[in-house]
């Protein structure tokens, strides 16, 4: 790019995407079930298609970034988000709500991948710093939005949707002003002219990339048990639901604190795989604590471990993928990073529900321990096998 966009614009765009959606996802199940009187089974189906749409958005957003001008792609994604939220403000029936949730998932995956890919090509900053800052700012948006949505919902049922709609207009302004430099620029350079030439990555790079994709699928499937099934387990022990909500406040607050330290001390991280190893290991430890948890303080300990694992492992994956892929296909592979995470979130409720129904909660936690440790060993062995033979771009 002759005129590079600013990191501030990338972070502001990322903040808007997470902030607007944090007014929607916390109330989706409650709104569908309590206000629109949809069965829990159908609610689960709607949420599954929302996550599936996010996977599709991740993939096609990444492919689009590699071929087309991201300025217009972001305008398209922002337009779909805004239109869907306008419909949600004025129409409160089950069918339009479900359809809009699908398109919101699609545009969220689309926009998130495009912004991550734009962050990856900023030349003034190293990838470690950029992706950790994006992760930090996304969680800041989630903290502010999710802590506000309950009050807005209790005050007036339309207010969360109006707030999300206004933020989506803000996102369009960020694109039109902050990403204006992209409008007439060919960010792909001369390689774009030869985009029909297939880029083939070294096999060693592919081994590493797909081991990380497998890690994301497994860890997100287990992580999402906290969002789908652990709440029921906690309340079945006689612990009030509001205490379960406090756990997510702890999660969001801790992530912000941890990310501040990681960003400030990033120069000490010489090997980007070390945080991933420690992160997956603490994931497994959190489920060890969960296996024995009966008192509330143990659930707090388990959530703290889970949060440390999340903050250490997840931001490092796009950093490594960015290093392993050339500019011609960065969008594609960064889109797949988000896709495998979304796929894990999509299958988690069904996977957990089937295990719980057949074997009980504690066996689900035991399976989570085994799966997390297994994928840790796989990633470690693949990294050990390829050694320093990988090609960095």
PyMOL commands that set and color helices and strands:
alter all, ss='L'
color gray80, all
select helices_A, chain A and resi 7-21+25-35+40-67+70-90+94-120+127-155+159-178+180-182+189-194+203-223+225-228+230-236+241-264+266-268+272-292+296-324+327-359+361-386
alter helices_A, ss='H'
color red, helices_A
deselect
rebuild
show_as cartoon
